[in-house]
């Protein structure tokens, strides 16, 4: 098929690579390069731009698709289908209608649960037992289109980073199967009774809430790992927590309970297992404590 691919982050790269092996990719649409590198002085291309360049695929990075010229350029490609994976721009009706078979979106949830910007993190925070990836025929509404196919996976203690990588691989395989036999997949309307919304993450949510039960604090750690990283503060210094486990003990929320960094929560306790101080590498808690002991009785914020 003649495919326009639209995506930006690392999550989208496996799907691009899979489709490039079996279809004609007319162009890869992606977010424009952003300031990055040392001190933000270098423009950094998106992972999709880098992958497309390596595959010899033409890259387009319009700042918007709302203009008549951008829409005409898109339509002129004459695509059979557009595949969208975390692209980052709203697609106007003229874009949705341009490909012969419309636009298909890889969405990282089991729709209609967790429509919106942060489905993986919201599924973890809510304690969902499973999540998945769906191929959705795009409509003008926010993730409202019918679902052609989906693949499921248990969450089972995985971090957001691990789930993102897994769902990217599942999505690549699934979109490959769908485009190989598109006529065999019948769109299934979403059940409006099961709709939930995955609102965009706020950095303030990454501060560990030790007043919550330990099981919810541990979910908070996983939902924000590896980026931006859940954190606590001690003596004005921020400590990122990249992994944690449930621990024994009780006390006032935020109190360090032992020399191995068990921390009291509203119910129960957690023990960080991977931590990072500002300007330092990620390390095991035991290694951190050898260089920077945190005494029992310390209060974390």
N, C-alpha and C positions, 0 to 999 in steps of 0.2 A: 504494500500500500504506500501511497504518497502521504507522508506524515510530517506535520509541524510539531515539534516538541517544545514545551514551555515549562521551564523549571529553573530553580536557582541553587538551592543548598545541596549538600552532599547526599541527602535523602533521595534526590531525583536522579543521581548519576547512574545507579544500576539499571533503572528503567531506560534511560537514554542508550546506554551501552547494549542492552538486550535488543532494543528495537533497531538500532543501527546495524546489527548483524543480519537482520532478515527483511528490513524494509528500507525504502528510500526516504531519508530524512531531508526534507526540503530546506529547513532552517531550524536552528535552536534559538528560541526566544528566552532571554534571561534578564535578571536585574543588571543595571549598569554597574561597572566597577565602583567599589566604595573605598573611602579612605581607610587605610590599614597599615600594616607594617610598623616599623619603629616610629613611635610618636605620631602615628596616623598620617604620615606625610606621603605615603605611597598609595596609589590607586590599586586595589586588589580585585581581580576578576572573581566572579562567582565560581564555585566548583563546577557547575554545568558549563560555563564558558570555557574553563580549562579542559574539561573532558571533550567538549565539542571540537575545540581546536585540535586536540590530539587525534580525533577521528576524521578530521578534514571536513567538518560540517560548518556551513556558514552560520555566523552568530549575529543576532539582532538584539539590541538593547534599548528599545525606545523607553523614555521615561514615563510614557502614558500610552494607552491604546484608545483614548477617547477622541482623538482628532481624526478628521476625514482622511488625511493622507496616510496615517498609520493604519487605518482600517482598509484603505484601498491597497496598500502594499501587502497586507496580510492576505487579502482575498486574491490578489494577483498570483499568489503561489499555486493556487489550484489544488489545494490539499484534499485528500480523501477524508482525513480525520486529523484533529489536533489532540495531543496527549498532554495533560497538564499535571504537574507534580510539584506542589509548593512553589508556584511561580512568584507570587507576591504582588500581583496587580489584579485589579478587578477587570473582568472581561465584559465589555459592553455587548449588547445584543447583536450588533453587526459582526463582531468577532465570533460569538457563539454560533451564528448561523452560516458563517462563510464556508467551512469544510463540508463536504458532501454528506458525511456521517456525523457532523457536529463535533463537539469537544468532549473528551472523556477525561475524568479527573481521578487520580489516585488519592484516596482520602484515608488517613490513618486511624480509622475507627470502624466500629460495626454500626453503620447508620441504621436508624436515625439517632442513635446515641452518640453524643459528642460531635455535633456539627460545630464548625468554627475553627478558631486559630490554633488552639493548643490541645488537640484531642488526646495525645499520648500522655501528657502531664496530668490532665484532668482525670483520665482513667485511673492512673496510679493513685492520685490523691483521694479519689472516691473509694478506693479499695476494690475496684472491679476485678473479678476473677480472670477475665479474658478480654482481649481486644483483637484487632485484626486490621486488614486492609481491604478497601472496597473500590471497585471500578464503577464510577457514577457518570451517567449522562448529564452533562451540566445544563442547568437552567439559570434564569436570572436571579433566583433567590439564593440565600446562603446555604449551600450544600443540601438543597432540597430535591435534586434530581433523582430519577429512578436508578436503582442499582442493578448492574449487569452481572456482577460476580463478586465474591468475597472470599478471603482466606482468614482463618482464625488462628490465634495462638494464646496459650495461657500467659498471664503476666508473671505469676510465680516468683515474686521477689526481684524482678528485673528492674534496672534503672531506666530512666528515660533514654539515655544514650544507647543502651543495649537494645531496648525495644525499637528505637528509631532505625538502627542498623538492621535488625531482623525484619521489620516491616518493609524497609526499602528492598531487601532481597525478595521477600514474598510478593511485593507489588510488581517487581520487575518480571518475575515468572508469570504472574497472573495477567498482566497486560500483554505479555507475549502470547499467551494462550488465547486471550480474547481477540486480539487483532488477527491471529491466524485463522479464526473461524467466527468472525464477527456476527454473521447471520444466525449462528446457533445460539446466541445469547439474547434472551428476552428480558428487557428492562422490568424490574420489579418496583412498583411504587413504594415509597417509604411509609411506614405506619406512623401517622402524626401523633398517636397516643404515646409513643416511646421517645419523643424528641427531648434531648437535653443539649445545652449549649456549652461549648468549651471556650470560655472567654480568654482573651489574650492574657498572658502572664504579666504580672506586675512584679518588678524587682523587690518590692517590699514584702511580697509573699515568701521570699527566700529566707527571711530571718526566721530561725527556728522558734517555734512557739512551744516552750516547755510547759505551759499550762495545759496543753492538750494531752490526751492519753499517749503513752509511748508508741503504740502501734501507729498513730497518726503522725507522730513526729518522724518515725522511721520512713513512712511513706513520703513525707515532705523531703527528706534527704534524697530518696530515689527519684522523685519527680524533678528535682532541680540538678541532678547529676548527669553530665558533667558541667553543664552551663545553665544558669550563671553560678550554680553551687549554693546549696543551703549554707547558712553561716550562723555563728554566734559571736559575741564580742566579750572580751575580758581585758580589763585595764586599758580600754580604749583601742585595743587591737582586734582586728577581724580575723576569725578562723573559719575557713571554708571546710565543710564536712561533705566528703564525696561518697562515703559509705558508712553505715552504722548497723548495729544489731541490738535486739532487745536484751536488757540486762535485769538482774535482780536488784531489789532495793527500793526504798521509798524515802521521801523527804520533801522539803519545800521545792516547788518547781524551779529548775535552773541551778540547783545545788549539786556540786561535784561530791559524789558519795564515797569514792575510793581513789587510790593512787593510780588506778588503771583507767580513769576518766569515765566511770559510770556517772550519768547525769539524771537526776530525778525529774520526772515529768508529772503531769496532773494525775496520771495513773501509771505506776510502774516506772521504768527507767530505760534509757538507751545508752549504748556505748559506741562512740565514733570509732571506726576502724581505719578509715583513710581521711587524712586532714591536710590542710595546706595553710600556712601562714603567708601573709603578704610578702611577695617577692621571693618566696621559697618554693621548692618543688613539692609535689604531692608526696606524702610519706605515711607509713603506718603509724598509728597512734603511739605504739610503744617507742618507736624511733623519735617521734616528736617529744615525748615525755622525758626521754633521756637528756635532751638538750634544753627543754623548757618544762620542768615539772609544774603541774597544776595541782595544788594541794587540795585534799578533801576539805570541804567546807567552803570553797570558793563559789561565788555566785556568778553565773553567766547570764548575759543579757542578749 
